[in-house]
Each structure stands twice: as C-alpha cells, then as structure tokens.
Amino acid sequence: MLGSDPRDPSREVNLTLPRSWRVESTDAFGSVGMFLAGIAMVTKNRYLVWPVLVLAISGVMNQRPLRYKDSGNSPWTNLAMAIFALIISHLPMFAFTDPRTGGIRFS
C-alpha cells in the first residue's frame, strides 16, 4: 500500500520540455472581420456590416476554446464588435431629423 503513494520521492522525474512548441495558426477571418467592423463603424457603411456579422458568427461557431491560449483575439470579441458596428451604422436611420434643416428635432 505504501508503494503506490504518488508523493514518494523515488518516483520523481525531471521536467523535460518539448523540442518544439506547437505554433497556433492565426484566425484570418476574425482579424479581417474585426478590421472591417472598424471600417464600417468609421464610415457608417450599412452594407459592409452584414458580411462582418456573418464572419463573426462563423468565428463563434467554429471556435476551439481548448486548443487556444487565453490571449489573443476572441471570437466573442469579434461578434461584439460586429454587433456594435451594426448598431452604429444603422443608428442614423432612426434619428428624427427635420427635413428642412437636416438637424435633429427634439420635439
């Protein structure tokens, strides 16, 4: 019974590091989607937001959380950025503007 103790000092082994670390591939669609979402928010281009949203949803559905480290670009961050770009680009459609002056009406 005492021989099966995992804390036994005679069972210790030296730590050996692997010869090469596995290099993780970059998420190209996520990076392009984040870049396009930023462009869509700056230019307020409503038609550019929809492909960004599709790329973000695709990234969330295809994520592999157990294979990636915690650092880096999360697909959830890309999805949040796409949703914010959708809101920002469509927000001027819901503003109540005065047709004569083009300004916002408050009453």
C-alpha positions as CSV (number, residue, x, y, z in Angstrom):
1,M,0.0,0.0,0.0
2,L,2.9,2.4,0.8
3,G,4.5,1.7,-2.6
4,S,1.6,3.3,-4.6
5,D,2.0,6.7,-2.9
6,P,2.3,9.3,-5.7
7,R,4.2,11.7,-3.4
8,D,7.0,9.2,-3.0
9,P,10.3,11.0,-3.7
10,S,11.7,7.9,-5.6
11,R,9.0,8.4,-8.3
12,E,10.1,11.9,-9.2
13,V,11.2,12.6,-12.8
14,N,13.0,15.6,-14.3
15,L,11.0,18.1,-16.2
16,T,11.7,17.8,-20.0
17,L,10.4,20.4,-22.4
18,P,9.3,19.5,-25.9
19,R,11.7,20.1,-28.7
20,S,9.4,22.5,-30.5
21,W,6.3,24.2,-29.3
22,R,3.2,23.9,-31.4
23,V,2.6,27.1,-33.2
24,E,-1.1,28.2,-33.3
25,S,-2.5,29.4,-36.6
26,T,-3.9,32.9,-36.7
27,D,-7.6,33.4,-37.2
28,A,-7.5,35.3,-40.5
29,F,-11.3,35.6,-40.8
30,G,-11.5,37.0,-37.3
31,S,-8.8,39.6,-38.0
32,V,-10.4,40.6,-41.3
33,G,-13.8,40.8,-39.6
34,M,-12.5,43.0,-36.8
35,F,-10.8,45.3,-39.3
36,L,-13.9,45.5,-41.5
37,A,-16.1,46.2,-38.4
38,G,-13.8,49.1,-37.5
39,I,-14.0,50.5,-41.1
40,A,-17.8,50.0,-41.1
41,M,-18.1,52.0,-37.8
42,V,-15.9,54.8,-39.0
43,T,-17.6,55.1,-42.5
44,K,-21.1,54.1,-41.2
45,N,-21.4,51.9,-44.3
46,R,-24.5,49.8,-43.6
47,Y,-23.8,47.3,-46.3
48,L,-20.3,46.4,-45.1
49,V,-21.6,45.4,-41.6
50,W,-23.6,42.3,-42.8
51,P,-20.6,40.3,-44.1
52,V,-18.7,41.3,-40.9
53,L,-21.6,39.9,-38.8
54,V,-21.5,36.6,-40.9
55,L,-17.8,36.3,-40.3
56,A,-18.2,36.9,-36.6
57,I,-20.9,34.3,-36.2
58,S,-18.8,31.9,-38.2
59,G,-15.9,32.5,-35.9
60,V,-18.0,31.9,-32.8
61,M,-19.5,28.7,-34.2
62,N,-16.0,27.4,-35.3
63,Q,-14.1,28.3,-32.2
64,R,-12.0,25.7,-30.4
65,P,-11.5,27.0,-26.9
66,L,-9.5,24.1,-25.6
67,R,-6.8,24.4,-28.3
68,Y,-6.1,28.1,-27.9
69,K,-4.5,30.1,-25.2
70,D,-6.4,32.8,-23.4
71,S,-4.6,35.6,-25.0
72,G,-5.4,36.8,-28.5
73,N,-8.5,37.7,-30.4
74,S,-11.6,36.0,-29.0
75,P,-14.4,35.2,-31.5
76,W,-16.8,36.7,-28.9
77,T,-14.9,40.0,-29.1
78,N,-15.3,39.9,-32.9
79,L,-19.0,39.2,-32.5
80,A,-19.5,42.1,-30.1
81,M,-17.6,44.4,-32.4
82,A,-19.8,43.3,-35.3
83,I,-23.0,44.0,-33.3
84,F,-21.7,47.4,-32.2
85,A,-20.9,48.2,-35.9
86,L,-24.4,47.1,-36.9
87,I,-25.9,49.4,-34.3
88,I,-23.7,52.4,-35.1
89,S,-24.2,52.1,-38.8
90,H,-28.0,51.8,-38.6
91,L,-28.4,54.4,-35.9
92,P,-28.8,57.4,-38.3
93,M,-31.8,55.7,-39.8
94,F,-33.7,56.1,-36.5
95,A,-32.8,59.7,-35.9
96,F,-35.7,62.2,-36.2
97,T,-34.4,64.8,-38.5
98,D,-36.0,68.0,-39.7
99,P,-36.5,67.7,-43.5
100,R,-35.9,71.5,-44.0
101,T,-32.7,71.9,-42.0
102,G,-31.4,68.4,-41.7
103,G,-30.9,68.9,-37.9
104,I,-32.2,66.6,-35.2
105,R,-35.7,67.5,-33.9
106,F,-36.1,67.3,-30.1
107,S,-39.9,67.9,-30.0
